[in-house]
Amino acid sequence: MSLSTPKRLFVVVVAGLAFVSYLGMRDTVQVECELPRKDVRAIISGLEEWSAPKLFRHIEIERGRDGLVFGSMREPGGHWSVTVFTNQTGVWKKCGWCLLGEDKGEPSVVAL
């Protein structure tokens, strides 16, 4: 038994839509400050990862002092990869990165 052409086309379209929706939902981003959507996208694209890039990342973005923005990404083994950004010329630039480890809910520096 073989599927007819319209049924095959329907299956391909449904699979394509499922794949596109999967790509749109793969990251969880929590923004804890007032930033425009384009700035959030620029920061997410500039995040540095300690481990290999992966799907379904958990990302937190928060504003620090002196115009700094911290982008934190959850890593395996209870670690957080933190990238520091600054925006002095209208472009978000990385100015630091560190890997933090969690110890009973309190972060501690693992590597710089």
N, C-alpha and C positions, 0 to 999 in steps of 0.2 A: 504494500500500500504506500502510495506516495502522496504528499500534500500537493494541493493545487497551487498555482502561481500566486493568486491573491492571498492564500493562507501563509505561504512562505514570506511574502512581502510584509504581511501583518506581523509575523513573528520577528522579522528583522527590525521593523520600526519600533516595536515594543522593547526589544533588547537594546536598541540604540537610545531610546528615551530613558530606560533604566540606567544605562551606563552614564549618560549625561547627568542625571539626578544624583547618582553616586559620586561623581566628581565634584559636584557642587556642595555636597554635605560632608566631605571627608575631614575637614578641620573644625575644631571647636575653638572659637575666638571669643575671649572675654575682654572688652575694652573698659577700663576703670577710669577713664578721663574723657574730656570733650575733645575729640579729634575728628576731622573730616574723613569720610570714607576713603578718599584717594590717599591720604596720609597713612591710614591704617594698612592699606594694600602695599604701600611702599615699604613700611616697616616689616610687614610679614614676609615680603619677598627678600628682605635683607637679613632676616634672622639667620644666625649661625647655629648649626646643629653639631653636637658632639658625636652622636652616632650617625649611621647612614640615614639619609632622608627616608621618611616613612609616611604612610597615609594615616589618617585619623589622628592628627597631632592635636594636643591641647595647648593653646597659646593664650597668654595673658599679657595685656599691654597696659602700662600705667605710667603716669607722668611723675617725674622726680623734680628735684630742685634745679634752679638755674637753666630751665628750658630743656632738660634731659628727658628722654623717654626710654623706659625699660621694656624690652620685649622678652618675656620668659616662656620657655618651651619645656614641657615635661619630657624627660628622658627615661629610659629603662633603669631600673634599680633604684628608684627614689631620688634621682638626680634632676636638677633643673639647669638648663642652658640659658644664660641670661646675656642678652646683647644690649648694649647701651647705644642710643642714637642721639644726635644733636642736629639742630636745624638752624644754623646761623646764616646761611645764604639762600634759604628757600628750598634747599634740597636736603633730604634726610641722609645723614652719613653715619656710618658706624664709628664709634670712638672707643669701644671697649667690649670685651667678651669674657665671661668666666663660667665655670661649671660649679654649681652648688649641690651639696648633698643634704638630705633631710635627716635630722636626728630628733625623733619624738616631736615632729612638727616645727622644730626650730632649724632654719637653714644655716649651714656652715660652709665655708669655702673649701672646695676639694682641689681645684686646680685653677691657675690663672693663665 
